[in-house]
Amino acid sequence: MARGDANIVDPENRDIRQHIAGQVNQTIIVPSLATVGFPTLTDFVAVKADNLGWRSERISWDGFRNITVRENDLFGEAYTPIEDAWVPFKLDLLTGRCADAVYQREIARAVRLVPKAN
């Protein structure tokens, strides 16, 4: 990680082999799954020791807090400006699936506004 970017870097010549994610402010190491996770402002990216990984759907409008890992799950709170609140979520670290993403729930309720014809 450097300046908010998570990259895989060649240790010999310091070239970036692969850009993983931007706007990252934390690294989550899960030794039992041989996985490293990176929360961005809105979603999560994970890379496993075999270089395979996943990117979650958008979970938060703008940020995460109180992140903890228990077994194969990551728990935390995602921010929503609609409620001006921090909402709990659970993320499956094996698949990147999140059934209770506040962003997805609120976007699904959104009503599309169509401009009136003159």
Stockholm file with secondary structure:
# STOCKHOLM 1.0

chainA/1-118         MARGDANIVDPENRDIRQHIAGQVNQTIIVPSLATVGFPTLTDFVAVKADNLGWRSERISWDGFRNITVRENDLFGEAYTPIEDAWVPFKLDLLTGRCADAVYQREIARAVRLVPKAN
#=GR chainA/1-118 SS CBTTBEEEECTTTCCEEEEEESSCCCCEEEGGGTEEEEECSSCEEEEETTSCEEECCCCCSSCEEEEEEETTEEEEEEEETTTTEEEEEEEETTTCCCTTCHHHHHHHHCCCCCCCCC
#=GC SS_cons         CBTTBEEEECTTTCCEEEEEESSCCCCEEEGGGTEEEEECSSCEEEEETTSCEEECCCCCSSCEEEEEEETTEEEEEEEETTTTEEEEEEEETTTCCCTTCHHHHHHHHCCCCCCCCC
//
